[in-house]
Amino acid sequence: MYKQLYKRTPAGELLLHIFPTEGSFDSPIPVVVFFHPGGWTSLSPEFFYPQCRNLAQQGMVCISVQYRLANGGDITPVHSMEDAEDALRWIAHHAVDLGIDPNRIGLLGYSAGGHLALMAQLRGREGVPMAKEIILYAPPAIFSSTDLVSSPADLDTLSPERHLRQIPGHIHWFHGTADDIVPFAEAEHWVAKAQELGQAVILYDFPGVGHVLLSDSRALPVITATVERVLSSL
């Protein structure tokens, strides 16, 4: 693993934590980009190190993204979202150096990180590559954290529900029905609306499971097997 600067901000430098795959390949290989959870305010790219190491051994480059964390003041989740987009721009621009195929991108995000991954695709900003597979663990479909934004308008800017449109990638949304942080009903509503638009999206529901999907034995085996199957198709 090595770290690569992708952006300088007033709050400091932002790094990509890159896990190259082992061996050599005759053609560019897939890349999976990870966005960590933490309510836009905490945790770090290290959260996904175990999954990055595992997938890198299976023939794909894995990158865990550092993004700015909201502080209740001058840094908000809008900045986090912009960082996610800039990270994807950097990765696509440096595809040759990374040995990756920019048409074979997978995104994986958990909670706030899932929100950032999804918004980076829904907003469709210039230069942001479209992913082939998008894996989301319990992301919010409605942004309602008023204490983290600088204006009410930011709530719409940050809400996937307000940016609903059909995108090229296949969305795989994992959510526990007993989630008391991000209600399961949000996922059901968003997925139903997306399907009406023709979006390729599957909602994997886990009865009785809460927000901590990756620590629940009722969900983890299904998630692990499904994610490996989906990403192997890249």
VOSESE-464383 format. One record per residue: residue in three letters; chain; x, y, z of N, C-alpha, C in turn. Coordinates in Angstrom, 1 decimal. Example, Ala and Ser with C-alpha at 12.3 -4.5 7.8 and 13.67 -1.06 7.14 Angstrom:
! residues 2
> ALA / A / 13.2 / -5.7 / 7.8 / 12.3 / -4.5 / 7.8 / 13.2 / -3.3 / 7.8
> SER / A / 12.8 / -2.2 / 7.1 / 13.7 / -1.1 / 7.1 / 12.9 / 0.0 / 7.9
END
This chain:
! residues 234
> MET / A / 0.8 / -1.2 / 0.0 / 0.0 / 0.0 / 0.0 / 0.9 / 1.2 / 0.0
> TYR / A / 0.5 / 2.2 / -0.7 / 1.2 / 3.5 / -0.7 / 0.1 / 4.6 / -0.7
> LYS / A / 0.5 / 5.8 / -0.4 / -0.4 / 7.0 / -0.3 / 0.0 / 8.0 / -1.4
> GLN / A / -1.0 / 8.5 / -2.0 / -0.9 / 9.5 / -3.1 / -1.7 / 10.7 / -2.9
> LEU / A / -1.0 / 11.9 / -2.9 / -1.7 / 13.1 / -2.8 / -2.6 / 13.3 / -4.1
> TYR / A / -3.9 / 13.7 / -3.8 / -4.8 / 14.0 / -4.9 / -5.4 / 15.4 / -4.9
> LYS / A / -5.2 / 16.1 / -3.7 / -5.9 / 17.4 / -3.6 / -5.3 / 18.1 / -2.4
> ARG / A / -5.1 / 19.4 / -2.6 / -4.7 / 20.3 / -1.5 / -5.9 / 21.2 / -1.1
> THR / A / -6.2 / 21.3 / 0.2 / -7.3 / 22.2 / 0.6 / -6.8 / 23.1 / 1.7
> PRO / A / -7.5 / 24.1 / 2.1 / -7.1 / 25.0 / 3.2 / -7.0 / 24.2 / 4.5
> ALA / A / -7.7 / 23.0 / 4.6 / -7.6 / 22.2 / 5.8 / -6.4 / 21.2 / 5.8
> GLY / A / -5.7 / 21.1 / 4.6 / -4.6 / 20.2 / 4.5 / -4.7 / 19.4 / 3.3
> GLU / A / -3.7 / 18.5 / 3.1 / -3.6 / 17.6 / 1.9 / -4.5 / 16.4 / 2.1
> LEU / A / -5.1 / 16.0 / 1.0 / -5.9 / 14.8 / 1.0 / -5.2 / 13.7 / 0.2
> LEU / A / -5.3 / 12.5 / 0.7 / -4.5 / 11.3 / 0.1 / -5.4 / 10.2 / -0.3
> LEU / A / -5.0 / 9.5 / -1.3 / -5.6 / 8.2 / -1.7 / -4.7 / 7.1 / -1.1
> HIS / A / -5.3 / 6.1 / -0.5 / -4.6 / 5.0 / 0.0 / -4.7 / 3.9 / -1.0
> ILE / A / -3.7 / 3.6 / -1.7 / -3.7 / 2.7 / -2.9 / -3.1 / 1.4 / -2.6
> PHE / A / -3.9 / 0.3 / -3.0 / -3.5 / -1.0 / -2.8 / -3.3 / -1.6 / -4.2
> PRO / A / -2.1 / -1.7 / -4.7 / -1.9 / -2.3 / -6.1 / -2.2 / -3.8 / -6.0
> THR / A / -2.6 / -4.4 / -7.1 / -2.8 / -5.8 / -7.1 / -1.4 / -6.5 / -7.4
> GLU / A / -1.3 / -7.7 / -7.0 / -0.1 / -8.5 / -7.2 / 0.0 / -9.0 / -8.6
> GLY / A / 1.2 / -9.2 / -9.1 / 1.4 / -9.7 / -10.4 / 1.4 / -8.7 / -11.5
> SER / A / 1.6 / -9.1 / -12.7 / 1.5 / -8.2 / -13.9 / 0.4 / -8.6 / -14.8
> PHE / A / -0.1 / -7.6 / -15.6 / -1.2 / -7.9 / -16.5 / -0.9 / -7.3 / -17.8
> ASP / A / -1.4 / -7.9 / -18.9 / -1.2 / -7.4 / -20.2 / -2.1 / -6.3 / -20.6
> SER / A / -3.2 / -6.1 / -19.9 / -4.1 / -5.0 / -20.1 / -4.6 / -4.3 / -18.8
> PRO / A / -5.1 / -3.1 / -18.9 / -5.6 / -2.4 / -17.7 / -6.6 / -3.3 / -16.9
> ILE / A / -6.6 / -3.1 / -15.6 / -7.4 / -3.9 / -14.7 / -8.4 / -3.1 / -14.0
> PRO / A / -9.4 / -3.7 / -13.4 / -10.5 / -2.9 / -12.7 / -9.9 / -2.2 / -11.5
> VAL / A / -10.6 / -1.2 / -11.0 / -10.3 / -0.5 / -9.8 / -11.6 / -0.4 / -8.9
> VAL / A / -11.4 / -0.5 / -7.6 / -12.5 / -0.4 / -6.7 / -12.1 / 0.8 / -5.7
> VAL / A / -13.0 / 1.8 / -5.7 / -12.8 / 3.0 / -4.9 / -13.7 / 2.9 / -3.6
> PHE / A / -13.1 / 3.1 / -2.5 / -13.8 / 3.0 / -1.2 / -14.0 / 4.3 / -0.5
> PHE / A / -15.2 / 4.5 / 0.1 / -15.4 / 5.7 / 0.9 / -15.9 / 5.3 / 2.3
> HIS / A / -15.1 / 5.6 / 3.3 / -15.4 / 5.2 / 4.6 / -16.6 / 5.8 / 5.3
> PRO / A / -17.2 / 5.2 / 6.3 / -18.3 / 5.7 / 7.1 / -17.8 / 6.7 / 8.2
> GLY / A / -18.7 / 7.1 / 9.0 / -18.3 / 8.0 / 10.1 / -19.2 / 9.3 / 10.2
> GLY / A / -20.4 / 9.2 / 9.6 / -21.3 / 10.4 / 9.7 / -20.7 / 11.7 / 9.2
> TRP / A / -19.8 / 11.6 / 8.2 / -19.1 / 12.7 / 7.6 / -18.2 / 13.5 / 8.6
> THR / A / -18.1 / 13.0 / 9.8 / -17.3 / 13.7 / 10.8 / -16.1 / 12.9 / 11.4
> SER / A / -16.0 / 11.6 / 11.1 / -15.0 / 10.8 / 11.8 / -14.6 / 9.6 / 11.0
> LEU / A / -13.7 / 8.8 / 11.5 / -13.1 / 7.7 / 10.9 / -12.2 / 8.1 / 9.7
> SER / A / -11.6 / 7.1 / 9.0 / -10.6 / 7.4 / 8.1 / -10.5 / 6.3 / 7.0
> PRO / A / -9.7 / 6.4 / 6.0 / -9.5 / 5.4 / 5.0 / -9.1 / 4.0 / 5.5
> GLU / A / -8.5 / 4.0 / 6.7 / -8.0 / 2.7 / 7.2 / -9.2 / 1.8 / 7.5
> PHE / A / -10.4 / 2.3 / 7.6 / -11.5 / 1.5 / 7.9 / -11.6 / 0.3 / 6.9
> PHE / A / -11.3 / 0.6 / 5.6 / -11.5 / -0.4 / 4.6 / -10.2 / -1.2 / 4.2
> TYR / A / -9.2 / -1.0 / 5.0 / -7.9 / -1.7 / 4.7 / -8.1 / -3.2 / 4.5
> PRO / A / -8.8 / -3.9 / 5.4 / -8.9 / -5.4 / 5.3 / -9.6 / -5.8 / 3.9
> GLN / A / -10.7 / -5.1 / 3.6 / -11.3 / -5.4 / 2.3 / -10.5 / -5.0 / 1.1
> CYS / A / -9.7 / -3.9 / 1.2 / -8.8 / -3.5 / 0.1 / -7.7 / -4.6 / -0.1
> ARG / A / -7.1 / -5.1 / 1.0 / -6.1 / -6.1 / 0.9 / -6.6 / -7.4 / 0.2
> ASN / A / -7.8 / -7.8 / 0.7 / -8.4 / -9.0 / 0.1 / -8.7 / -8.9 / -1.4
> LEU / A / -9.3 / -7.8 / -1.8 / -9.7 / -7.6 / -3.2 / -8.5 / -7.4 / -4.1
> ALA / A / -7.4 / -6.8 / -3.5 / -6.2 / -6.5 / -4.3 / -5.5 / -7.9 / -4.7
> GLN / A / -5.8 / -8.9 / -3.9 / -5.2 / -10.2 / -4.1 / -6.0 / -10.9 / -5.2
> GLN / A / -7.2 / -10.3 / -5.6 / -8.0 / -11.0 / -6.6 / -8.0 / -10.3 / -7.9
> GLY / A / -6.9 / -9.5 / -8.1 / -6.7 / -8.9 / -9.5 / -7.3 / -7.6 / -9.7
> MET / A / -7.5 / -6.7 / -8.7 / -8.0 / -5.4 / -8.9 / -7.3 / -4.4 / -8.0
> VAL / A / -7.1 / -3.2 / -8.5 / -6.5 / -2.1 / -7.7 / -7.6 / -1.6 / -6.8
> CYS / A / -7.2 / -1.4 / -5.5 / -8.2 / -0.9 / -4.5 / -7.7 / 0.5 / -4.0
> ILE / A / -8.6 / 1.4 / -3.9 / -8.2 / 2.8 / -3.4 / -9.2 / 3.2 / -2.3
> SER / A / -8.7 / 3.5 / -1.1 / -9.5 / 4.1 / -0.1 / -9.3 / 5.6 / 0.0
> VAL / A / -10.3 / 6.3 / 0.0 / -10.3 / 7.8 / -0.2 / -10.3 / 8.5 / 1.1
> GLN / A / -9.4 / 9.4 / 1.3 / -9.5 / 10.4 / 2.4 / -10.2 / 11.6 / 1.9
> TYR / A / -11.2 / 12.0 / 2.7 / -12.0 / 13.2 / 2.4 / -12.1 / 14.1 / 3.6
> ARG / A / -12.4 / 15.4 / 3.4 / -12.5 / 16.3 / 4.5 / -13.7 / 15.9 / 5.4
> LEU / A / -13.5 / 16.0 / 6.7 / -14.5 / 15.7 / 7.7 / -15.2 / 16.9 / 8.2
> ALA / A / -16.5 / 16.9 / 8.2 / -17.3 / 18.1 / 8.7 / -16.9 / 18.4 / 10.2
> ASN / A / -16.9 / 19.6 / 10.5 / -16.5 / 20.1 / 11.8 / -17.6 / 20.9 / 12.5
> GLY / A / -18.7 / 21.0 / 11.9 / -19.8 / 21.9 / 12.4 / -19.5 / 23.4 / 12.2
> GLY / A / -18.5 / 23.7 / 11.4 / -18.1 / 25.1 / 11.1 / -17.9 / 25.3 / 9.7
> ASP / A / -16.6 / 25.5 / 9.3 / -16.2 / 25.9 / 8.0 / -16.1 / 24.7 / 7.0
> ILE / A / -16.1 / 23.5 / 7.5 / -16.1 / 22.3 / 6.7 / -17.4 / 21.6 / 6.9
> THR / A / -18.1 / 21.3 / 5.8 / -19.4 / 20.6 / 5.8 / -19.4 / 19.4 / 4.9
> PRO / A / -20.4 / 18.6 / 4.9 / -20.4 / 17.4 / 4.0 / -20.4 / 17.8 / 2.5
> VAL / A / -20.8 / 19.1 / 2.2 / -20.6 / 19.5 / 0.8 / -19.2 / 19.4 / 0.4
> HIS / A / -18.3 / 19.8 / 1.3 / -16.8 / 19.7 / 1.0 / -16.4 / 18.2 / 0.9
> SER / A / -17.0 / 17.4 / 1.7 / -16.7 / 15.9 / 1.6 / -17.1 / 15.4 / 0.3
> MET / A / -18.3 / 15.8 / -0.2 / -18.8 / 15.4 / -1.5 / -18.0 / 15.9 / -2.6
> GLU / A / -17.5 / 17.1 / -2.6 / -16.6 / 17.6 / -3.6 / -15.3 / 16.9 / -3.6
> ASP / A / -14.8 / 16.5 / -2.4 / -13.6 / 15.7 / -2.4 / -13.7 / 14.4 / -3.0
> ALA / A / -14.9 / 13.7 / -2.8 / -15.1 / 12.4 / -3.4 / -15.1 / 12.5 / -4.9
> GLU / A / -15.7 / 13.6 / -5.4 / -15.7 / 13.8 / -6.9 / -14.3 / 14.1 / -7.4
> ASP / A / -13.6 / 14.9 / -6.7 / -12.2 / 15.2 / -7.1 / -11.3 / 13.9 / -7.1
> ALA / A / -11.5 / 13.1 / -6.1 / -10.8 / 11.8 / -6.0 / -11.0 / 11.0 / -7.2
> LEU / A / -12.3 / 10.9 / -7.6 / -12.6 / 10.1 / -8.8 / -12.1 / 10.7 / -10.1
> ARG / A / -12.1 / 12.0 / -10.2 / -11.5 / 12.7 / -11.3 / -10.0 / 12.4 / -11.4
> TRP / A / -9.3 / 12.4 / -10.3 / -7.8 / 12.2 / -10.2 / -7.6 / 10.7 / -10.7
> ILE / A / -8.3 / 9.8 / -10.2 / -8.1 / 8.4 / -10.5 / -8.3 / 8.2 / -12.0
> ALA / A / -9.4 / 8.8 / -12.6 / -9.6 / 8.6 / -14.0 / -8.5 / 9.2 / -14.8
> HIS / A / -8.0 / 10.4 / -14.4 / -7.0 / 11.1 / -15.1 / -5.7 / 10.4 / -15.1
> HIS / A / -5.4 / 9.6 / -14.0 / -4.2 / 8.9 / -13.8 / -4.3 / 7.4 / -14.1
> ALA / A / -5.3 / 7.1 / -14.9 / -5.6 / 5.6 / -15.1 / -4.4 / 4.9 / -15.6
> VAL / A / -3.7 / 5.5 / -16.6 / -2.5 / 4.8 / -17.2 / -1.5 / 4.5 / -16.1
> ASP / A / -1.2 / 5.5 / -15.3 / -0.2 / 5.4 / -14.3 / -0.6 / 4.3 / -13.3
> LEU / A / -1.8 / 4.2 / -13.0 / -2.3 / 3.2 / -12.0 / -2.5 / 1.8 / -12.6
> GLY / A / -2.5 / 1.8 / -14.0 / -2.7 / 0.5 / -14.6 / -4.1 / 0.0 / -14.6
> ILE / A / -5.0 / 1.0 / -14.5 / -6.5 / 0.6 / -14.4 / -7.2 / 1.0 / -15.7
> ASP / A / -8.4 / 0.4 / -15.8 / -9.3 / 0.7 / -16.9 / -10.4 / 1.6 / -16.4
> PRO / A / -10.4 / 2.9 / -16.8 / -11.4 / 3.8 / -16.2 / -12.9 / 3.5 / -16.6
> ASN / A / -13.1 / 2.5 / -17.5 / -14.4 / 2.0 / -17.8 / -14.8 / 0.8 / -16.9
> ARG / A / -13.9 / 0.4 / -16.0 / -14.2 / -0.7 / -15.1 / -14.0 / -0.3 / -13.7
> ILE / A / -14.8 / 0.6 / -13.3 / -14.7 / 1.2 / -11.9 / -15.8 / 0.6 / -11.0
> GLY / A / -15.4 / 0.2 / -9.8 / -16.4 / -0.1 / -8.8 / -16.3 / 0.9 / -7.7
> LEU / A / -17.4 / 1.3 / -7.1 / -17.5 / 2.1 / -5.9 / -18.1 / 1.4 / -4.8
> LEU / A / -17.5 / 1.6 / -3.6 / -18.1 / 0.9 / -2.4 / -18.0 / 1.9 / -1.3
> GLY / A / -19.2 / 2.2 / -0.6 / -19.2 / 3.1 / 0.5 / -20.2 / 2.7 / 1.5
> TYR / A / -19.9 / 3.0 / 2.8 / -20.7 / 2.6 / 3.9 / -21.2 / 3.8 / 4.6
> SER / A / -22.5 / 3.9 / 4.8 / -23.2 / 5.0 / 5.5 / -22.9 / 6.3 / 4.8
> ALA / A / -22.2 / 7.2 / 5.6 / -21.8 / 8.5 / 5.0 / -21.0 / 8.3 / 3.7
> GLY / A / -20.1 / 7.3 / 3.7 / -19.3 / 7.0 / 2.6 / -20.1 / 6.5 / 1.4
> GLY / A / -21.2 / 5.7 / 1.7 / -22.1 / 5.3 / 0.6 / -22.8 / 6.5 / 0.0
> HIS / A / -23.2 / 7.4 / 0.9 / -23.8 / 8.7 / 0.4 / -22.9 / 9.4 / -0.5
> LEU / A / -21.6 / 9.5 / -0.2 / -20.7 / 10.2 / -1.1 / -20.5 / 9.5 / -2.4
> ALA / A / -20.4 / 8.2 / -2.3 / -20.2 / 7.4 / -3.6 / -21.4 / 7.6 / -4.5
> LEU / A / -22.6 / 7.6 / -3.9 / -23.9 / 7.7 / -4.7 / -24.0 / 9.1 / -5.3
> MET / A / -23.7 / 10.1 / -4.4 / -23.9 / 11.5 / -4.9 / -22.9 / 11.8 / -6.0
> ALA / A / -21.7 / 11.3 / -5.9 / -20.7 / 11.5 / -7.0 / -21.2 / 11.0 / -8.3
> GLN / A / -22.0 / 10.0 / -8.3 / -22.6 / 9.5 / -9.6 / -23.9 / 10.3 / -10.0
> LEU / A / -24.7 / 10.6 / -9.0 / -26.0 / 11.2 / -9.3 / -25.8 / 12.7 / -9.8
> ARG / A / -24.8 / 13.4 / -9.3 / -24.5 / 14.8 / -9.7 / -24.0 / 14.9 / -11.1
> GLY / A / -23.2 / 13.9 / -11.5 / -22.7 / 13.8 / -12.9 / -21.9 / 15.0 / -13.2
> ARG / A / -21.0 / 15.5 / -12.3 / -20.2 / 16.6 / -12.6 / -19.1 / 16.3 / -13.7
> GLU / A / -18.7 / 17.3 / -14.4 / -17.7 / 17.1 / -15.5 / -16.5 / 16.5 / -15.0
> GLY / A / -16.0 / 15.5 / -15.7 / -14.8 / 14.8 / -15.4 / -14.9 / 13.7 / -14.4
> VAL / A / -16.0 / 13.5 / -13.8 / -16.2 / 12.5 / -12.8 / -16.6 / 11.2 / -13.5
> PRO / A / -15.8 / 10.1 / -13.5 / -16.1 / 8.9 / -14.2 / -17.4 / 8.2 / -13.7
> MET / A / -18.1 / 7.6 / -14.6 / -19.2 / 6.8 / -14.1 / -18.8 / 5.3 / -13.8
> ALA / A / -19.2 / 4.8 / -12.7 / -18.8 / 3.5 / -12.2 / -19.7 / 2.5 / -12.9
> LYS / A / -19.1 / 1.3 / -13.0 / -19.9 / 0.1 / -13.5 / -20.7 / -0.5 / -12.5
> GLU / A / -20.1 / -0.7 / -11.3 / -20.8 / -1.3 / -10.1 / -20.7 / -0.3 / -8.9
> ILE / A / -21.9 / -0.1 / -8.2 / -21.9 / 0.8 / -7.1 / -22.5 / 0.0 / -5.9
> ILE / A / -21.7 / -0.2 / -4.9 / -22.1 / -1.0 / -3.7 / -22.2 / -0.1 / -2.5
> LEU / A / -23.4 / -0.1 / -1.9 / -23.8 / 0.9 / -0.9 / -24.2 / 0.1 / 0.4
> TYR / A / -23.6 / 0.4 / 1.5 / -24.0 / -0.1 / 2.8 / -24.7 / 0.9 / 3.6
> ALA / A / -26.0 / 0.8 / 3.7 / -26.9 / 1.7 / 4.5 / -26.6 / 3.2 / 4.4
> PRO / A / -26.7 / 3.7 / 3.2 / -26.5 / 5.1 / 3.0 / -27.8 / 5.9 / 3.2
> PRO / A / -27.8 / 7.1 / 3.6 / -29.0 / 7.9 / 3.7 / -29.5 / 8.4 / 2.3
> ALA / A / -30.8 / 8.3 / 2.1 / -31.3 / 8.8 / 0.8 / -31.8 / 10.3 / 1.0
> ILE / A / -32.0 / 10.7 / 2.2 / -32.4 / 12.0 / 2.6 / -31.3 / 12.6 / 3.5
> PHE / A / -30.7 / 13.7 / 3.2 / -29.8 / 14.3 / 4.1 / -30.5 / 15.3 / 5.0
> SER / A / -30.4 / 15.0 / 6.3 / -31.2 / 15.7 / 7.3 / -30.4 / 16.2 / 8.5
> SER / A / -29.0 / 16.1 / 8.4 / -28.2 / 16.6 / 9.5 / -28.0 / 18.1 / 9.4
> THR / A / -29.0 / 18.8 / 10.0 / -28.9 / 20.3 / 9.9 / -27.8 / 20.9 / 10.6
> ASP / A / -27.2 / 20.2 / 11.6 / -26.1 / 20.7 / 12.4 / -24.8 / 20.7 / 11.7
> LEU / A / -24.8 / 20.0 / 10.5 / -23.5 / 19.9 / 9.8 / -23.4 / 20.8 / 8.6
> VAL / A / -24.5 / 21.5 / 8.3 / -24.5 / 22.3 / 7.0 / -24.5 / 23.8 / 7.4
> SER / A / -24.2 / 24.6 / 6.4 / -24.1 / 26.1 / 6.7 / -25.4 / 26.8 / 6.2
> SER / A / -26.2 / 26.1 / 5.4 / -27.5 / 26.7 / 5.0 / -28.5 / 25.7 / 4.7
> PRO / A / -29.8 / 26.0 / 4.8 / -30.8 / 25.0 / 4.5 / -30.7 / 24.5 / 3.1
> ALA / A / -30.2 / 25.3 / 2.2 / -30.1 / 24.9 / 0.8 / -29.2 / 23.7 / 0.7
> ASP / A / -28.2 / 23.5 / 1.6 / -27.3 / 22.4 / 1.5 / -28.0 / 21.1 / 1.7
> LEU / A / -29.1 / 21.1 / 2.4 / -29.8 / 19.8 / 2.6 / -30.3 / 19.2 / 1.3
> ASP / A / -30.8 / 20.1 / 0.4 / -31.2 / 19.6 / -0.9 / -30.0 / 19.2 / -1.7
> THR / A / -28.9 / 20.0 / -1.6 / -27.7 / 19.8 / -2.4 / -27.1 / 18.4 / -2.1
> LEU / A / -27.3 / 18.0 / -0.8 / -26.7 / 16.7 / -0.3 / -27.6 / 15.5 / -0.3
> SER / A / -28.9 / 15.7 / -0.7 / -29.9 / 14.6 / -0.6 / -30.0 / 13.8 / -1.9
> PRO / A / -29.6 / 12.6 / -1.9 / -29.8 / 11.7 / -3.1 / -31.2 / 11.7 / -3.6
> GLU / A / -32.2 / 11.9 / -2.8 / -33.6 / 12.0 / -3.2 / -33.8 / 13.1 / -4.2
> ARG / A / -33.1 / 14.2 / -3.9 / -33.3 / 15.4 / -4.8 / -32.5 / 15.3 / -6.1
> HIS / A / -31.7 / 14.3 / -6.2 / -30.8 / 14.2 / -7.4 / -31.2 / 12.9 / -8.2
> LEU / A / -32.3 / 12.3 / -7.9 / -32.6 / 11.0 / -8.5 / -32.7 / 11.1 / -10.0
> ARG / A / -31.9 / 10.3 / -10.6 / -31.9 / 10.1 / -12.1 / -31.3 / 8.8 / -12.4
> GLN / A / -31.5 / 8.3 / -13.6 / -30.9 / 7.1 / -14.1 / -29.4 / 7.3 / -14.4
> ILE / A / -28.6 / 6.4 / -13.8 / -27.2 / 6.5 / -14.1 / -26.7 / 5.1 / -14.7
> PRO / A / -25.5 / 5.1 / -15.4 / -25.1 / 3.9 / -16.0 / -24.9 / 2.7 / -15.1
> GLY / A / -24.3 / 2.9 / -13.9 / -23.9 / 1.8 / -13.1 / -25.0 / 1.0 / -12.5
> HIS / A / -24.7 / -0.2 / -12.1 / -25.6 / -1.1 / -11.4 / -25.4 / -0.8 / -9.9
> ILE / A / -26.5 / -0.5 / -9.2 / -26.5 / -0.2 / -7.8 / -26.9 / -1.4 / -6.9
> HIS / A / -26.1 / -1.7 / -5.9 / -26.4 / -2.8 / -5.0 / -26.5 / -2.1 / -3.6
> TRP / A / -27.7 / -2.1 / -3.1 / -27.9 / -1.3 / -1.8 / -28.2 / -2.3 / -0.7
> PHE / A / -27.4 / -2.4 / 0.3 / -27.6 / -3.3 / 1.5 / -28.1 / -2.5 / 2.7
> HIS / A / -29.2 / -3.0 / 3.3 / -29.7 / -2.2 / 4.4 / -30.5 / -3.1 / 5.4
> GLY / A / -30.3 / -2.9 / 6.7 / -31.0 / -3.6 / 7.7 / -32.3 / -3.0 / 8.0
> THR / A / -33.3 / -3.8 / 8.2 / -34.7 / -3.3 / 8.4 / -34.8 / -2.6 / 9.8
> ALA / A / -33.9 / -2.9 / 10.7 / -34.0 / -2.4 / 12.1 / -33.0 / -1.2 / 12.2
> ASP / A / -32.5 / -0.7 / 11.2 / -31.5 / 0.4 / 11.2 / -32.2 / 1.7 / 11.9
> ASP / A / -31.6 / 2.1 / 13.0 / -32.2 / 3.2 / 13.7 / -31.4 / 4.5 / 13.5
> ILE / A / -30.4 / 4.5 / 12.6 / -29.7 / 5.6 / 12.2 / -30.1 / 6.1 / 10.8
> VAL / A / -30.2 / 5.2 / 9.9 / -30.7 / 5.5 / 8.6 / -31.9 / 4.6 / 8.4
> PRO / A / -33.1 / 5.1 / 8.5 / -34.3 / 4.2 / 8.4 / -34.4 / 3.4 / 7.1
> PHE / A / -34.8 / 2.2 / 7.2 / -34.9 / 1.3 / 6.1 / -35.9 / 1.9 / 5.1
> ALA / A / -36.9 / 2.6 / 5.6 / -37.9 / 3.1 / 4.7 / -37.3 / 4.1 / 3.6
> GLU / A / -36.3 / 4.8 / 4.0 / -35.6 / 5.7 / 3.1 / -35.1 / 4.9 / 1.9
> ALA / A / -34.4 / 3.8 / 2.2 / -33.9 / 2.9 / 1.1 / -35.0 / 2.4 / 0.2
> GLU / A / -36.1 / 1.9 / 0.8 / -37.2 / 1.3 / 0.1 / -37.7 / 2.4 / -0.9
> HIS / A / -38.0 / 3.6 / -0.4 / -38.6 / 4.7 / -1.2 / -37.6 / 5.0 / -2.3
> TRP / A / -36.4 / 5.2 / -2.0 / -35.4 / 5.7 / -3.1 / -35.3 / 4.6 / -4.2
> VAL / A / -35.1 / 3.4 / -3.7 / -34.9 / 2.3 / -4.7 / -36.2 / 2.1 / -5.6
> ALA / A / -37.4 / 2.2 / -5.0 / -38.6 / 2.1 / -5.8 / -38.7 / 3.2 / -6.8
> LYS / A / -38.3 / 4.5 / -6.4 / -38.4 / 5.6 / -7.4 / -37.3 / 5.4 / -8.5
> ALA / A / -36.1 / 4.9 / -8.1 / -35.1 / 4.7 / -9.1 / -35.5 / 3.6 / -10.1
> GLN / A / -36.1 / 2.6 / -9.6 / -36.6 / 1.5 / -10.5 / -37.6 / 2.0 / -11.5
> GLU / A / -38.5 / 2.9 / -11.0 / -39.5 / 3.5 / -11.9 / -38.8 / 4.3 / -13.1
> LEU / A / -37.6 / 4.8 / -12.8 / -36.8 / 5.5 / -13.9 / -36.1 / 4.6 / -14.8
> GLY / A / -36.1 / 3.3 / -14.4 / -35.3 / 2.3 / -15.2 / -33.9 / 2.0 / -14.7
> GLN / A / -33.6 / 2.5 / -13.5 / -32.3 / 2.3 / -12.9 / -32.1 / 0.8 / -12.5
> ALA / A / -30.9 / 0.3 / -12.9 / -30.6 / -1.0 / -12.4 / -30.1 / -1.0 / -11.0
> VAL / A / -31.0 / -1.4 / -10.1 / -30.7 / -1.3 / -8.6 / -31.4 / -2.5 / -7.9
> ILE / A / -30.7 / -3.1 / -7.0 / -31.2 / -4.1 / -6.2 / -31.0 / -3.7 / -4.7
> LEU / A / -32.1 / -3.9 / -3.9 / -32.1 / -3.6 / -2.5 / -32.0 / -5.0 / -1.8
> TYR / A / -30.9 / -5.2 / -1.0 / -30.8 / -6.4 / -0.2 / -31.2 / -6.0 / 1.2
> ASP / A / -32.3 / -6.6 / 1.7 / -32.7 / -6.2 / 3.0 / -32.4 / -7.3 / 4.0
> PHE / A / -32.1 / -6.9 / 5.2 / -31.7 / -7.9 / 6.3 / -32.6 / -7.7 / 7.5
> PRO / A / -33.6 / -8.5 / 7.6 / -34.6 / -8.4 / 8.7 / -34.0 / -8.4 / 10.1
> GLY / A / -34.3 / -7.4 / 10.9 / -33.9 / -7.3 / 12.3 / -32.5 / -6.8 / 12.4
> VAL / A / -31.8 / -6.5 / 11.3 / -30.4 / -6.0 / 11.4 / -30.4 / -4.5 / 11.5
> GLY / A / -29.4 / -4.0 / 12.3 / -29.3 / -2.5 / 12.4 / -28.3 / -1.9 / 11.5
> HIS / A / -27.8 / -0.8 / 11.9 / -26.9 / 0.0 / 11.0 / -25.5 / -0.6 / 10.8
> VAL / A / -25.1 / -1.4 / 11.8 / -23.7 / -1.9 / 11.8 / -23.7 / -3.3 / 11.0
> LEU / A / -23.9 / -3.2 / 9.8 / -24.1 / -4.4 / 8.9 / -22.9 / -5.3 / 9.0
> LEU / A / -21.7 / -4.8 / 8.9 / -20.5 / -5.6 / 8.8 / -20.1 / -6.3 / 10.1
> SER / A / -20.8 / -6.0 / 11.2 / -20.5 / -6.7 / 12.4 / -21.7 / -7.7 / 12.8
> ASP / A / -22.6 / -7.9 / 11.9 / -23.8 / -8.7 / 12.2 / -23.7 / -10.0 / 11.4
> SER / A / -23.6 / -11.1 / 12.1 / -23.5 / -12.4 / 11.4 / -24.7 / -12.8 / 10.5
> ARG / A / -25.8 / -12.1 / 10.7 / -26.9 / -12.4 / 9.8 / -26.8 / -11.7 / 8.4
> ALA / A / -25.9 / -10.7 / 8.4 / -25.7 / -9.9 / 7.1 / -24.4 / -10.2 / 6.5
> LEU / A / -23.3 / -10.3 / 7.3 / -22.0 / -10.3 / 6.7 / -21.7 / -11.4 / 5.7
> PRO / A / -22.1 / -12.6 / 5.9 / -21.8 / -13.6 / 4.9 / -22.4 / -13.3 / 3.6
> VAL / A / -23.7 / -12.9 / 3.6 / -24.4 / -12.5 / 2.3 / -23.7 / -11.3 / 1.7
> ILE / A / -23.4 / -10.3 / 2.4 / -22.7 / -9.2 / 1.9 / -21.4 / -9.5 / 1.3
> THR / A / -20.6 / -10.3 / 2.0 / -19.2 / -10.7 / 1.5 / -19.3 / -11.4 / 0.2
> ALA / A / -20.2 / -12.4 / 0.1 / -20.3 / -13.3 / -1.1 / -20.8 / -12.4 / -2.2
> THR / A / -21.8 / -11.6 / -2.0 / -22.4 / -10.8 / -3.0 / -21.4 / -9.8 / -3.6
> VAL / A / -20.7 / -9.1 / -2.7 / -19.7 / -8.1 / -3.1 / -18.6 / -8.7 / -4.0
> GLU / A / -18.1 / -9.9 / -3.5 / -17.1 / -10.5 / -4.3 / -17.6 / -10.9 / -5.7
> ARG / A / -18.8 / -11.4 / -5.7 / -19.4 / -11.8 / -7.0 / -19.6 / -10.6 / -7.9
> VAL / A / -20.1 / -9.5 / -7.4 / -20.4 / -8.3 / -8.2 / -19.1 / -7.7 / -8.7
> LEU / A / -18.1 / -7.6 / -7.8 / -16.8 / -7.0 / -8.3 / -16.0 / -7.9 / -9.2
> SER / A / -16.2 / -9.2 / -9.1 / -15.5 / -10.1 / -10.1 / -16.0 / -9.9 / -11.5
> SER / A / -17.2 / -9.3 / -11.6 / -17.7 / -9.0 / -13.0 / -17.2 / -7.8 / -13.6
> LEU / A / -16.4 / -7.0 / -12.9 / -15.8 / -5.8 / -13.4 / -14.9 / -6.1 / -14.6
END
